[in-house]
Amino acid sequence: MNEGTFVQQREPDWQRLSILCDKADAGASRLKGEELTEFVRLYRQVTGDLAEVRSQSANLELTAFLNALVGRAYGILYRRPRKDARTVVRESLATGARTMRKRVAFVLASLAIFLTAGFFTAGVMIARPDLARYFVDPEDENLQHWKSGEHAERDVRDSFAATGMYSSNNPRVAMMAGAVAASTFGVGTVVMMWMNGAILGAYSVELAKVGQLGHFYVSIIPHGATELSGAIVAGGSGLILGWALIAPGRRTRGDALREAGKDAFVLLVMSMIMMFLAAPVEGFFSFNPNVPAAAKAAFGVVVFTGWLLYWGGYARDPSAESAESHDASL
């Protein structure tokens, strides 16, 4: 092999392929039809040049140059096409809904813990009023506000400030509900869900005593349809991780946790997004005294129905989801 002659003859094609690579860095779609045809032709030729240099030359610099050029062209030619924003959103929504249906047993378990805590606490406070102080502080400032049956007027600045607070605090709580599971075998998640349910039950009893239970529920329904649902979904995420550690099956606990973590992560992200979506509703709508109670109740019912329809029907593929549910149970 006459290396000098070889380089002199082939270098123009190498340079041309390098120029086309520069143009196509953002994607092969940047090349026109004739350029794409030329790109493929040059890629094949330079691949042949690399094979020839490797077999007939000891020039390591030339080999490295051609190897880099071929690798760059290969990466451009076989790169996955970029998805537009709408496709990404649709696929993300589909993943969330399918994961919810696949892991619905854990979300329902989270809901059961929450409701059991609420009814248990309420039942104890009703049967033994003397024990009420162990569940709620009668002087709790927040409770006293609810007992007044009124919401203070908020201007736009106050509503934005409240929305910002809810947007930062509530997703953090959701993250904690899922995060503590891996370190406590799910016990931490159970405790958090129980505490939240117990608070709701205790407040319900105290507000029922002064005739403000309806006011309480109507005020939390608009944002609670999303926020409380998100909290329960976060609890389901934590229970998935906890159960993977408790009952790994034939797998090691590490493998079981990694596999379960994929679905748990999807539900945890969903719950955090739900918390963000609930924040402006809570900041501007739920506690607005100028919004009729009927409108608040109707809004909450519509929103919750929307979530149920999304979880139950969006991107449904019964055959594929049946197989996924079977795999998840192994």
C-alpha positions as CSV (number, residue, x, y, z in Angstrom):
1,M,0.0,0.0,0.0
2,N,1.4,3.4,-1.1
3,E,0.2,5.4,1.9
4,G,0.9,8.8,0.3
5,T,-1.0,8.1,-2.9
6,F,-3.8,6.6,-0.9
7,V,-4.2,9.6,1.3
8,Q,-4.0,12.0,-1.7
9,Q,-6.7,10.1,-3.6
10,R,-9.1,9.6,-0.7
11,E,-8.7,12.8,1.4
12,P,-11.2,14.9,-0.6
13,D,-13.9,12.4,0.3
14,W,-12.9,12.4,3.9
15,Q,-13.1,16.2,4.1
16,R,-16.5,16.2,2.3
17,L,-17.9,13.6,4.8
18,S,-16.6,15.7,7.6
19,I,-18.4,18.8,6.2
20,L,-21.6,16.8,5.9
21,C,-21.2,15.6,9.5
22,D,-20.9,19.2,10.6
23,K,-24.1,20.1,8.9
24,A,-26.0,17.0,10.2
25,D,-24.9,17.3,13.8
26,A,-28.4,18.4,14.8
27,G,-29.9,15.4,12.9
28,A,-29.7,13.7,9.5
29,S,-32.9,15.6,8.5
30,R,-30.8,18.7,8.1
31,L,-29.4,17.2,4.9
32,K,-31.1,17.6,1.6
33,G,-32.1,14.6,-0.4
34,E,-29.0,14.5,-2.6
35,E,-26.7,15.3,0.4
36,L,-28.1,12.4,2.3
37,T,-27.5,10.1,-0.6
38,E,-23.9,11.4,-0.8
39,F,-23.5,11.1,3.0
40,V,-24.4,7.4,2.9
41,R,-22.2,6.7,-0.1
42,L,-19.2,8.5,1.5
43,Y,-19.9,6.7,4.8
44,R,-19.6,3.3,3.1
45,Q,-16.5,4.3,1.2
46,V,-14.7,5.7,4.3
47,T,-15.7,2.6,6.2
48,G,-13.9,0.6,3.5
49,D,-10.9,3.0,3.7
50,L,-10.7,2.3,7.5
51,A,-10.7,-1.4,6.9
52,E,-8.0,-1.1,4.3
53,V,-5.8,1.1,6.5
54,R,-6.2,-1.3,9.5
55,S,-5.1,-4.3,7.4
56,Q,-2.3,-2.7,5.3
57,S,-0.9,0.2,7.3
58,A,0.8,0.8,10.6
59,N,-0.1,4.5,10.7
60,L,-1.9,4.7,14.0
61,E,-2.8,8.4,13.5
62,L,-4.5,7.8,10.2
63,T,-6.3,4.8,11.7
64,A,-7.5,6.9,14.6
65,F,-8.6,9.7,12.3
66,L,-10.7,7.4,10.0
67,N,-12.1,5.6,13.0
68,A,-13.3,8.8,14.6
69,L,-14.8,10.0,11.3
70,V,-16.6,6.7,10.6
71,G,-17.9,6.7,14.2
72,R,-19.2,10.2,13.9
73,A,-21.0,9.5,10.7
74,Y,-22.4,6.3,12.1
75,G,-23.8,8.1,15.1
76,I,-25.5,10.7,12.8
77,L,-26.9,8.1,10.4
78,Y,-28.3,5.8,13.0
79,R,-29.3,8.3,15.6
80,R,-32.9,8.1,16.9
81,P,-35.1,10.8,15.5
82,R,-35.9,13.5,18.0
83,K,-39.4,13.6,19.2
84,D,-41.4,16.8,19.2
85,A,-42.9,18.1,22.4
86,R,-46.4,16.8,21.7
87,T,-45.1,13.3,21.2
88,V,-43.1,13.5,24.5
89,V,-46.2,14.7,26.4
90,R,-48.4,12.0,24.9
91,E,-45.9,9.2,25.6
92,S,-45.4,10.5,29.2
93,L,-49.2,10.6,29.8
94,A,-49.5,7.1,28.4
95,T,-46.7,5.8,30.7
96,G,-48.3,7.4,33.7
97,A,-51.8,6.0,33.0
98,R,-50.4,2.5,32.2
99,T,-48.2,2.4,35.3
100,M,-51.2,3.5,37.5
101,R,-53.3,0.6,36.1
102,K,-50.4,-1.8,36.5
103,R,-49.8,-0.9,40.1
104,V,-53.3,0.1,41.2
105,A,-53.3,-2.4,44.1
106,F,-50.6,-0.4,45.8
107,V,-52.4,2.9,45.3
108,L,-55.6,1.3,46.7
109,A,-53.6,0.0,49.7
110,S,-52.3,3.6,50.2
111,L,-55.9,4.9,50.1
112,A,-57.0,2.2,52.5
113,I,-54.4,3.2,55.0
114,F,-55.4,6.9,54.7
115,L,-59.1,6.2,55.1
116,T,-58.6,3.7,57.9
117,A,-56.6,6.2,59.9
118,G,-59.3,8.9,59.3
119,F,-62.2,6.7,60.4
120,F,-60.3,5.2,63.3
121,T,-59.3,8.6,64.6
122,A,-62.8,9.9,64.2
123,G,-64.3,6.9,65.8
124,V,-62.0,7.1,68.9
125,M,-62.7,10.8,69.3
126,I,-66.5,10.3,69.1
127,A,-66.5,7.3,71.5
128,R,-64.0,8.8,73.9
129,P,-64.1,12.6,73.7
130,D,-61.6,12.8,76.6
131,L,-58.9,11.4,74.3
132,A,-59.4,14.0,71.6
133,R,-56.4,16.0,72.9
134,Y,-54.1,13.2,71.9
135,F,-55.2,13.6,68.3
136,V,-55.5,17.4,67.9
137,D,-54.7,20.5,69.8
138,P,-57.9,22.4,70.6
139,E,-55.8,25.6,70.4
140,D,-54.4,24.8,67.0
141,E,-54.5,28.1,65.1
142,N,-55.3,26.4,61.8
143,L,-58.2,24.5,63.5
144,Q,-59.5,27.7,65.0
145,H,-59.5,29.3,61.5
146,W,-61.6,26.5,60.1
147,K,-64.0,26.7,63.1
148,S,-64.7,30.4,62.2
149,G,-66.3,29.2,58.9
150,E,-64.7,32.1,57.0
151,H,-61.8,32.7,54.7
152,A,-60.0,36.0,54.6
153,E,-59.9,37.9,51.4
154,R,-56.7,37.5,49.4
155,D,-55.4,39.9,46.8
156,V,-53.4,38.7,43.8
157,R,-50.1,39.1,45.6
158,D,-51.2,37.0,48.5
159,S,-52.6,34.3,46.2
160,F,-49.3,34.1,44.3
161,A,-47.4,33.9,47.6
162,A,-49.7,31.0,48.8
163,T,-49.3,29.3,45.4
164,G,-45.6,29.5,45.7
165,M,-45.6,28.0,49.2
166,Y,-47.9,25.1,48.2
167,S,-45.8,24.5,45.0
168,S,-42.6,24.0,47.1
169,N,-44.0,22.3,50.2
170,N,-46.5,19.8,48.8
171,P,-44.3,18.1,46.2
172,R,-41.6,17.8,48.9
173,V,-44.1,15.9,51.1
174,A,-44.9,13.6,48.1
175,M,-41.3,12.9,47.6
176,M,-40.8,12.1,51.2
177,A,-43.7,9.6,51.2
178,G,-41.9,7.7,48.4
179,A,-38.3,8.2,49.5
180,V,-38.6,6.9,53.0
181,A,-39.9,3.6,51.8
182,A,-36.6,2.2,50.6
183,S,-34.9,2.8,53.9
184,T,-37.8,1.6,56.1
185,F,-39.2,-1.4,54.1
186,G,-42.3,0.7,53.5
187,V,-43.0,1.4,57.2
188,G,-42.2,5.1,56.8
189,T,-44.7,5.5,54.0
190,V,-47.4,3.7,56.0
191,V,-46.8,6.0,59.0
192,M,-46.9,9.1,56.8
193,M,-50.2,8.1,55.1
194,W,-51.7,7.1,58.5
195,M,-50.7,10.5,60.0
196,N,-52.3,12.4,57.1
197,G,-55.5,10.4,57.4
198,A,-55.6,10.8,61.1
199,I,-55.4,14.6,60.8
200,L,-58.3,14.6,58.4
201,G,-60.4,12.5,60.7
202,A,-59.6,14.6,63.8
203,Y,-60.4,17.8,62.0
204,S,-63.6,16.4,60.7
205,V,-64.8,15.5,64.2
206,E,-63.8,18.9,65.7
207,L,-65.5,20.8,62.9
208,A,-68.6,18.7,63.0
209,K,-69.1,19.8,66.6
210,V,-69.4,23.5,65.5
211,G,-71.3,22.8,62.3
212,Q,-68.5,23.6,60.0
213,L,-67.8,20.2,58.5
214,G,-69.5,21.1,55.2
215,H,-67.5,24.3,54.9
216,F,-64.3,22.3,55.6
217,Y,-64.9,19.7,52.9
218,V,-66.2,22.1,50.3
219,S,-63.1,24.2,50.8
220,I,-60.6,21.4,50.4
221,I,-62.4,19.5,47.6
222,P,-61.3,21.8,44.7
223,H,-57.5,21.3,45.3
224,G,-57.9,18.1,47.3
225,A,-59.2,16.3,44.3
226,T,-55.7,16.6,42.9
227,E,-53.5,17.2,45.9
228,L,-54.9,14.4,48.2
229,S,-55.0,12.1,45.2
230,G,-51.4,12.9,44.5
231,A,-50.5,12.2,48.1
232,I,-52.2,8.8,47.9
233,V,-50.4,8.0,44.6
234,A,-47.1,9.0,46.3
235,G,-48.0,6.6,49.1
236,G,-48.6,3.9,46.5
237,S,-45.1,4.6,45.1
238,G,-43.6,4.1,48.5
239,L,-45.5,0.8,49.1
240,I,-44.2,-0.6,45.8
241,L,-40.6,-0.1,47.0
242,G,-41.4,-1.4,50.4
243,W,-43.1,-4.6,49.1
244,A,-40.2,-5.2,46.7
245,L,-37.9,-5.3,49.7
246,I,-40.2,-7.4,51.8
247,A,-41.2,-9.9,49.1
248,P,-38.5,-10.0,46.4
249,G,-39.5,-13.4,45.2
250,R,-36.8,-15.3,43.3
251,R,-34.8,-12.1,42.8
252,T,-32.3,-10.5,45.2
253,R,-33.6,-7.5,47.1
254,G,-31.4,-5.2,45.0
255,D,-32.8,-6.6,41.7
256,A,-36.3,-6.4,43.0
257,L,-35.9,-2.8,44.1
258,R,-34.4,-1.8,40.8
259,E,-37.3,-3.3,38.9
260,A,-40.0,-2.0,41.2
261,G,-38.2,1.4,41.2
262,K,-39.1,2.0,37.6
263,D,-42.8,2.0,38.3
264,A,-42.4,3.6,41.7
265,F,-40.5,6.5,40.1
266,V,-43.3,7.1,37.5
267,L,-45.9,7.2,40.2
268,L,-43.8,9.5,42.4
269,V,-43.2,11.9,39.5
270,M,-46.9,11.8,38.7
271,S,-47.8,12.6,42.3
272,M,-45.4,15.6,42.4
273,I,-46.9,16.9,39.2
274,M,-50.3,16.6,40.7
275,M,-49.1,18.6,43.7
276,F,-47.9,21.4,41.4
277,L,-51.2,21.4,39.5
278,A,-53.1,21.6,42.8
279,A,-51.1,24.6,44.1
280,P,-52.7,27.4,42.0
281,V,-56.2,26.0,42.7
282,E,-55.5,26.1,46.4
283,G,-53.9,29.5,46.2
284,F,-56.5,31.2,44.1
285,F,-59.7,29.2,44.2
286,S,-60.3,26.9,47.1
287,F,-60.2,29.5,49.9
288,N,-61.7,32.4,47.9
289,P,-64.7,33.6,49.8
290,N,-66.2,35.0,46.6
291,V,-66.6,31.6,45.0
292,P,-69.9,29.9,45.8
293,A,-69.7,26.6,47.7
294,A,-71.6,24.8,44.9
295,A,-69.0,25.9,42.3
296,K,-66.2,24.6,44.5
297,A,-67.9,21.3,45.0
298,A,-68.7,20.9,41.3
299,F,-65.1,21.8,40.3
300,G,-63.7,19.2,42.7
301,V,-66.1,16.5,41.4
302,V,-65.2,17.3,37.7
303,V,-61.5,17.3,38.4
304,F,-61.5,14.0,40.3
305,T,-63.7,12.4,37.6
306,G,-61.1,13.6,35.0
307,W,-58.3,11.9,37.0
308,L,-60.3,8.6,37.1
309,L,-61.0,8.7,33.4
310,Y,-57.3,9.4,32.7
311,W,-56.1,6.6,34.9
312,G,-58.7,4.1,33.8
313,G,-58.9,4.7,30.1
314,Y,-56.0,6.7,28.6
315,A,-53.8,4.7,26.2
316,R,-55.4,1.4,27.2
317,D,-54.1,-1.7,25.6
318,P,-55.7,-4.6,27.5
319,S,-53.6,-7.4,26.0
320,A,-50.2,-5.7,26.6
321,E,-51.2,-4.4,30.1
322,S,-52.4,-7.9,31.1
323,A,-48.9,-9.3,30.3
324,E,-47.2,-6.4,32.2
325,S,-49.4,-7.0,35.3
326,H,-48.5,-10.7,35.2
327,D,-44.8,-9.9,35.0
328,A,-45.1,-7.4,37.9
329,S,-46.6,-10.0,40.1
330,L,-43.7,-12.5,39.7
